[in-house]
Amino acid sequence: MNGATPPHSIGDLSARTGVPVRTVRFYSDTGLLPPTDRTPAGYRRYDDAALDRLHLIGVLRELDVDLATVRHVLDGDLSVAEVAAAHADATALRIRALRLRHGLLRLVARRRPNPEETVFMHRLTRLACDEQRRMVTDFVDALGAGAPRARDAAAALRTALPDLPDEPSDAQLAAWVELAELMADEDFRARMADAALPPADEDVLPGVDPRVAAELVLFARRTVAAAREAGIDPESADAAPAVDAVVERFAAALGRPDGPRLREWMCRRFEKGHDPLAERYWRLVWTVNDWRVVPGHLPFQPWMVRALRRPVRASAGRR
C-alpha cells in the first residue's frame, strides 16, 4: 500500500455520521460504500471522500430514497436534484393520500356505514387521480355506446366531469363516494341514458302545440329561477304569486280554468319531465368540483311541483 492508511474505520464513520455500525458494514458489503483500502490485518479503512459519500447516503435514505436509486446517484447516473424532484412528487401523492384517508375517517365516523360500505369507500379514496378519472370516463363512455339519445346524454355529461381535488372537503369527499356508488349502479346508468338531458318541451306537454309548449315551459323555468334567486321556499305563502302566475299562463294558453284539476295535471306533467336521481347526479358533480349552484340552471320542476301541491288559497279556482 502506497502512502498513509486512510484515517477512518467503520466505527469512526458510524460515530461521525450517526449511522449504525451494522448499517455502515451493510453499505460497504453491497458496494454502496466500498473501502478505500485495508490494513495489513484486513480491516476496512475509508478516506474523507468515503465519509462524504456516507453522509450523502444517509441524507438520501432519510428522504426515503430506495437503495437502487441511491446507487444511481452515487454512480452519477442521476443528480440529487433529479431525485429530489421525483421524490417531491411522490411525497405530494402520499400527502394527498393521507388527506383523503383523513377525510374518509371523518366520513365513516359521521355516516356509520356497514362494513361492506366502509370497504367500498376506502377503495374509492385509494384510487389514484388517473384511476378516478378513468372510472368517470368509463361511465360516460358506456352511455355513449348506446342509442342516439344516450350518446347525446354522454356528450352532455362530458361537459362537466367530476374531478376530486387534491385536498377535498368533507362535503366533496362524501359527494365523490356517492357519485361513485351511482356510477357503479347499472340501473342508474340506464336511467341516465334517458334523464341526463331534459326532455323537449313538446314532450313534456303532449297534445299542446310545440311552440306554445316551449313558451309555457320557458315562462315556468324563468319564474322559478327568479323565485329561487329571491330565496323563496316553494311550500311557503311567499311562493303563491309565482305559482299563480305560471298557472294563469297555462290556463290561458290551454283554455282551461285555474283549479285543482289543472294544477294536478301540471304536477304530473312536470314530474314526468324530471328525474330526481339525474338532478342528484348533477348536484353531486357541482359539489365535487366546488362549483356555485346557479338557480337558473337547476331543474325547475321539483320547485314547481312542491309549490303547486301546497294548500291552495281559498280564492284559487273560483275565477
C-alpha angles and dihedrals in degrees: 000000000000120000130358122336111257107265103230129082123191089261091052091050090051093050093048097046105028090236110138116253091240091055093047089051090049091052089049094047092050094049098250090112109023115189116257091219143332132242120243086262091056099254116147118248130189135202129219092271088059089050090054089047091054091049089055092047090051093050093048092048091049086055087055094249109161120242094249091057091044088056091052090053093048091048091051096246091118131028123229088242092057092049092046091052092049093048092045088059091047091048091051089055091050091049089051090049091051091050090050090049090050090051091046091053090052090048093049091049091052100042098036092208124190118262094265092052091047091055090048093050091048092051091052095052091048092060113110119238093260091048091051091052091046091054090053095045091047089055092050094042090053089058091047091058092064136077122321094268090049090052089052089050091051090051089053092049091051090062090067114026118175113249117185109219124232092253106034122188120232089261093051093048092048090048091049092052091048091047091051091050090052094047091052092054114095093204090055091051090054092049093048090055087068102025107043088086122046114246119258114270092246089055092053092054107035115194092026121111105265093233091051091046091051092051093048095049092045090051091049092048093050093045092052092046090054091048091050092048087055090051094242117168109226091222095051128093089248089071093063098088092052093045093046091050091053094045091048090052091050093045092052094046095045097038092236129129121251107253146111093292094054092044092050090048089052090049092054093048093048092047091051090053095053135062111199091202091057089050089050090054092054093046090052090050090052090050095049092047092042092234122162113250109240110206092215090059095052119096106265096205101080093051092047094047092052091047093048092051096050113106107293117239116256091246094052115108095014098096 
